[in-house]
Structure formats: structure tokens, C-alpha cells
Amino acid sequence: MSENPFFEINERLENLEGMIKPISGFIENEKQKSVRLEKPLSVKEAAKITGLSEAFIRKMNHAPERYKDCIPFYKKMGRIYFFASELDQWMRGGNIKGKQN
């Protein structure tokens, strides 16, 4: 009689997990690097990416508490900035809140 097939399946799964962990760590590291190197966008550029008007984007940023799903933004020295990767995630349904530094 042959060995239990579930033991073989379990061994194969463990091998796959061992191969996937380093790859997923590498991908996460690359994602973080790309965000750090990403150029900040202006309100005009964010409007072009999202299809929203510049006026509406400014309105959302002046009162983020009024909007359930506020566009992700950064505010530094009175200027508003965006990152394309965060806008993309926000448009796909990921909820990223606005940040002020």
C-alpha cells in the first residue's frame, strides 16, 4: 500500500510556501522603494488621473471629514500633493486617508 497522499500534498504545499515567501518579500520591498521614488503630483495632475475636477479635489482636501472616502493627499507648507500609486489604489477601492505633515 502506498503512502498517504495528503502527506505528499502537505510537503508540496510547504515547498511552495518556502519558494513564495522570498518572492513576496522582494515584491513588497520593491513596492515601498517605488513609492519613495515616486514624484509628487499637483492638484491638476491628480484631477487628470482621477477624472475629478480640480475644484472638487480641493474641496475634498479642505474638509476631508465631510467626505466618507476622501482622496489620499499630503499637505506640506500649505501645498497639496498626491502620489499616482495611492490615487490608483484609492480609485480601486482601497481606503487611504489624507495625511498632513
C-alpha positions in Angstrom: 0.0 0.0 0.0 1.3 3.5 -0.9 1.9 6.4 1.4 -1.0 8.7 2.4 -1.4 11.2 -0.5 -2.2 14.0 2.0 1.4 13.8 3.3 2.7 14.4 -0.2 0.3 17.2 -0.8 1.3 18.8 2.5 5.0 18.5 1.6 4.4 20.1 -1.8 2.5 23.0 -0.2 5.3 23.6 2.3 7.8 23.6 -0.6 5.7 26.2 -2.5 5.3 28.4 0.6 9.1 28.3 1.0 9.5 29.5 -2.6 6.8 32.1 -2.4 7.9 33.9 0.9 11.2 35.3 -0.5 9.4 36.4 -3.7 6.6 38.2 -1.8 9.2 39.9 0.4 11.0 41.1 -2.6 7.8 42.4 -4.2 6.8 44.3 -1.1 10.3 45.8 -0.8 10.1 46.9 -4.5 6.7 48.5 -3.9 8.0 50.5 -1.0 11.0 51.7 -3.0 8.9 52.8 -5.9 6.6 54.8 -3.6 9.6 56.6 -2.1 11.0 57.4 -5.5 7.6 58.5 -6.9 7.3 62.1 -7.9 4.5 64.1 -6.0 1.7 65.2 -8.2 -0.2 68.6 -8.3 -3.9 69.0 -8.0 -4.1 69.5 -11.7 -2.3 66.2 -12.3 -4.4 64.4 -9.8 -7.5 65.7 -11.5 -6.3 64.3 -14.8 -5.6 60.9 -13.3 -8.9 60.6 -11.4 -11.2 62.4 -13.8 -12.4 64.7 -11.0 -12.4 68.4 -11.3 -9.6 70.4 -9.6 -12.2 72.4 -7.7 -13.8 69.2 -6.3 -10.4 67.7 -5.3 -9.6 71.0 -3.4 -13.0 70.9 -1.8 -12.4 67.3 -0.6 -9.0 68.3 0.8 -10.3 71.3 2.7 -12.9 69.3 4.5 -11.9 65.6 4.5 -14.2 64.8 7.4 -17.2 65.7 5.3 -16.3 63.1 2.7 -16.6 59.4 3.6 -13.9 58.3 1.1 -11.6 61.3 0.9 -8.9 61.3 -1.8 -5.4 60.5 -0.4 -3.3 63.6 -0.1 -0.4 65.2 1.7 -0.2 68.8 2.8 3.1 70.5 3.3 3.7 74.2 3.8 0.2 75.0 2.5 0.5 72.9 -0.7 -1.4 69.8 -1.5 0.4 66.8 -3.1 -0.7 63.4 -4.3 1.0 60.1 -5.4 -0.2 58.3 -8.5 0.1 54.8 -6.8 -2.1 56.0 -3.9 -4.6 57.6 -6.3 -4.8 54.3 -8.2 -5.3 52.3 -5.0 -8.0 54.8 -3.9 -9.8 54.5 -7.2 -9.8 50.7 -7.0 -11.4 50.9 -3.6 -8.5 50.8 -1.1 -9.1 53.4 1.6 -6.2 55.6 2.2 -6.8 58.7 4.3 -5.4 62.2 3.7 -2.2 63.0 5.6 -0.8 66.3 6.9 2.9 66.8 7.7 
